[in-house]
Structures are given as structure tokens and as C-alpha cells.
Amino acid sequence: MKTVLAIALMAFFFSACSSGAATSANRKSDAGSLTEEERHKLYSAALAASESPLETDLFKDVCRKIGIFDGNSKPNDNYMAFVTEHVNWGMKSQTDQFRHEINTKEKAREYINQHLRR
């Protein structure tokens, strides 16, 4: 439940900071090559990889890769919709196994390193 609350708070924070200047080309960049499941897993791992994920380059890299941050590492028009979907994804029982796979910062970073550069 803490994770859901944290995601909701981050969504609120980023909605206030959203630049709104993303173009269709920016939104499609690398995100089009990932499935929705892969995008949610990468985002979850990015959140789990640090005590302060919003401040890390790794989190920003993941968010750009999954198409929710623009080139300036700011939330784009896709951010709020994705975070809303992510909260729903995180509440599914199927995600428990994945959470177990990334249950340490080291495991989360390793998952990102293996999947971010695909």
C-alpha cells in the first residue's frame, strides 16, 4: 500500500511540474519498442532502485525510455496516464512475483541494466 501511495504522490508532484511540450515524436521514441508490461516493470524497478528515485539519473533514464519524460527529463503528456495505469498494474496479484525479483536496490538496478538497453 505504501508503494501505491508513493506512486500517487509522485504523479501529483510531476503533474504540477509537467512541461506539456512533448511532441508525438518525443512520446514515441523508445517506448514503442516496449510492451506495456515491460514499461511497468522498468518503472517499478526504477522506483525500487533508490531511496530517492526522483533525484536519480537512472530513474530519469528509465522514464525517458518508457516515454513518460521528455528529453529534458521532465514529465510529458503521457506521464499522468501511465502512472494511473501503473497503480492499477501494481495492484494485480501477478505483480507480486516481479516485486520479489526486484526486492533489493541491487536487484532492481540489475533488472534495469539488463532491460533498459534493449
Sine and cosine of phi, psi and omega as CSV:
sin_phi,cos_phi,sin_psi,cos_psi,sin_omega,cos_omega
0.00,0.00,-0.55,0.84,0.04,-1.00
-0.87,0.49,-0.64,0.77,-0.02,-1.00
-0.89,0.46,-0.69,0.72,0.00,-1.00
-0.88,0.47,-0.69,0.72,0.02,-1.00
-0.90,0.44,-0.68,0.73,0.01,-1.00
-0.88,0.47,-0.67,0.74,0.01,-1.00
-0.90,0.43,-0.69,0.73,0.00,-1.00
-0.89,0.46,-0.66,0.75,0.03,-1.00
-0.91,0.41,-0.64,0.77,0.04,-1.00
-0.91,0.41,-0.63,0.78,0.03,-1.00
-0.87,0.49,-0.70,0.71,0.03,-1.00
-0.88,0.47,-0.72,0.69,0.00,-1.00
-0.85,0.53,-0.76,0.66,-0.06,-1.00
-0.95,0.31,-0.47,0.88,0.04,-1.00
-0.91,0.41,-0.54,0.84,0.04,-1.00
-0.95,0.31,-0.43,0.90,-0.04,-1.00
-0.99,-0.15,-0.07,1.00,-0.13,-0.99
-0.86,0.51,0.72,-0.69,-0.02,-1.00
-0.98,0.18,-0.50,0.86,0.00,-1.00
0.93,0.36,0.17,0.99,-0.07,-1.00
-0.98,-0.22,0.24,0.97,-0.03,-1.00
-0.95,0.30,0.64,-0.77,0.07,-1.00
-0.98,-0.18,0.18,-0.98,0.04,-1.00
-0.85,0.53,-0.63,0.77,-0.01,-1.00
-0.90,0.44,-0.66,0.75,0.02,-1.00
-0.90,0.44,-0.65,0.76,-0.06,-1.00
-0.93,0.36,-0.48,0.88,-0.09,-1.00
-1.00,0.04,-0.33,0.94,-0.17,-0.99
-0.44,0.90,-0.99,-0.15,-0.03,-1.00
-1.00,-0.04,-0.31,0.95,-0.10,-1.00
-0.88,0.48,-0.51,0.86,-0.03,-1.00
-0.89,0.45,-0.39,0.92,-0.02,-1.00
-1.00,0.04,-0.07,1.00,-0.01,-1.00
-0.95,-0.30,0.55,-0.83,0.12,-0.99
-0.98,0.21,0.27,-0.96,0.06,-1.00
-0.86,0.51,-0.66,0.75,0.02,-1.00
-0.86,0.51,-0.71,0.70,0.01,-1.00
-0.90,0.44,-0.64,0.77,0.02,-1.00
-0.88,0.47,-0.70,0.71,-0.01,-1.00
-0.92,0.38,-0.62,0.78,0.03,-1.00
-0.91,0.42,-0.69,0.72,0.03,-1.00
-0.89,0.46,-0.67,0.74,0.01,-1.00
-0.89,0.45,-0.70,0.72,0.04,-1.00
-0.87,0.49,-0.69,0.72,0.01,-1.00
-0.90,0.43,-0.62,0.78,0.02,-1.00
-0.90,0.44,-0.61,0.79,0.06,-1.00
-0.92,0.38,-0.59,0.81,-0.07,-1.00
-0.99,0.15,-0.26,0.97,-0.14,-0.99
-0.98,0.19,-0.14,0.99,-0.07,-1.00
-0.45,-0.89,0.43,-0.90,0.10,-0.99
-0.93,0.36,-0.51,0.86,-0.02,-1.00
-0.79,-0.61,0.94,0.34,-0.13,-0.99
-0.87,0.50,-0.54,0.84,-0.06,-1.00
-0.89,0.46,-0.37,0.93,-0.06,-1.00
-0.99,-0.12,0.00,1.00,-0.10,-0.99
-0.98,-0.17,0.54,-0.84,0.08,-1.00
-0.91,0.41,-0.55,0.83,0.01,-1.00
-0.87,0.49,-0.71,0.70,0.03,-1.00
-0.87,0.49,-0.70,0.71,0.00,-1.00
-0.90,0.44,-0.64,0.77,0.04,-1.00
-0.88,0.48,-0.70,0.71,0.01,-1.00
-0.89,0.46,-0.72,0.70,-0.03,-1.00
-0.89,0.45,-0.58,0.81,0.09,-1.00
-0.93,0.37,-0.68,0.73,-0.02,-1.00
-0.88,0.48,-0.64,0.77,-0.05,-1.00
-1.00,0.05,0.00,1.00,0.15,-0.99
1.00,0.07,0.41,0.91,0.00,-1.00
-0.92,-0.39,-0.09,1.00,0.13,-0.99
-0.86,-0.51,0.51,-0.86,0.07,-1.00
-1.00,0.08,-0.08,-1.00,-0.02,-1.00
-0.91,0.42,-0.27,0.96,0.03,-1.00
-0.99,-0.12,0.25,0.97,0.00,-1.00
0.87,0.49,0.59,0.80,0.08,-1.00
-0.89,-0.45,0.56,-0.83,0.03,-1.00
-0.84,0.54,0.66,-0.75,0.03,-1.00
-0.96,-0.28,-0.18,-0.98,-0.05,-1.00
-0.89,0.45,-0.34,0.94,-0.01,-1.00
-0.99,0.10,-0.24,0.97,-0.17,-0.99
-0.85,0.52,-0.82,0.58,-0.09,-1.00
-0.88,0.47,-0.68,0.74,0.01,-1.00
-0.89,0.45,-0.66,0.75,0.00,-1.00
-0.90,0.43,-0.72,0.70,-0.02,-1.00
-0.89,0.45,-0.62,0.79,0.07,-1.00
-0.87,0.49,-0.72,0.69,0.05,-1.00
-0.89,0.45,-0.60,0.80,-0.04,-1.00
-0.91,0.41,-0.63,0.78,0.06,-1.00
-0.87,0.50,-0.71,0.70,0.03,-1.00
-0.90,0.44,-0.68,0.73,0.04,-1.00
-0.86,0.50,-0.68,0.73,-0.04,-1.00
-0.92,0.39,-0.34,0.94,-0.02,-1.00
-1.00,0.02,-0.13,0.99,0.01,-1.00
-0.96,0.26,0.60,-0.80,-0.02,-1.00
-0.91,0.41,-0.41,0.91,0.00,-1.00
-0.91,0.41,-0.34,0.94,-0.03,-1.00
-0.99,0.17,-0.22,0.97,-0.01,-1.00
-0.85,0.52,-0.68,0.74,0.00,-1.00
-0.89,0.46,-0.68,0.73,0.02,-1.00
-0.90,0.44,-0.68,0.73,0.03,-1.00
-0.85,0.53,-0.59,0.81,0.04,-1.00
-0.91,0.40,-0.59,0.81,0.00,-1.00
-0.92,0.40,-0.46,0.89,-0.05,-1.00
-0.88,-0.47,0.59,0.81,-0.14,-0.99
-0.98,0.20,0.08,1.00,0.15,-0.99
-0.76,-0.66,0.34,-0.94,0.04,-1.00
-0.87,0.50,-0.62,0.79,-0.02,-1.00
-0.91,0.42,-0.70,0.71,0.02,-1.00
-0.91,0.42,-0.61,0.79,0.02,-1.00
-0.91,0.42,-0.70,0.71,0.02,-1.00
-0.90,0.45,-0.65,0.76,0.02,-1.00
-0.89,0.45,-0.67,0.75,0.05,-1.00
-0.86,0.50,-0.71,0.70,0.00,-1.00
-0.88,0.47,-0.72,0.69,-0.01,-1.00
-0.86,0.51,-0.61,0.80,-0.01,-1.00
-0.96,0.27,-0.51,0.86,-0.15,-0.99
-0.93,-0.36,-0.27,0.96,-0.07,-1.00
-0.94,0.33,-0.55,0.83,-0.14,-0.99
-0.99,-0.11,0.33,0.94,-0.01,-1.00
-0.93,0.36,0.00,0.00,0.00,0.00
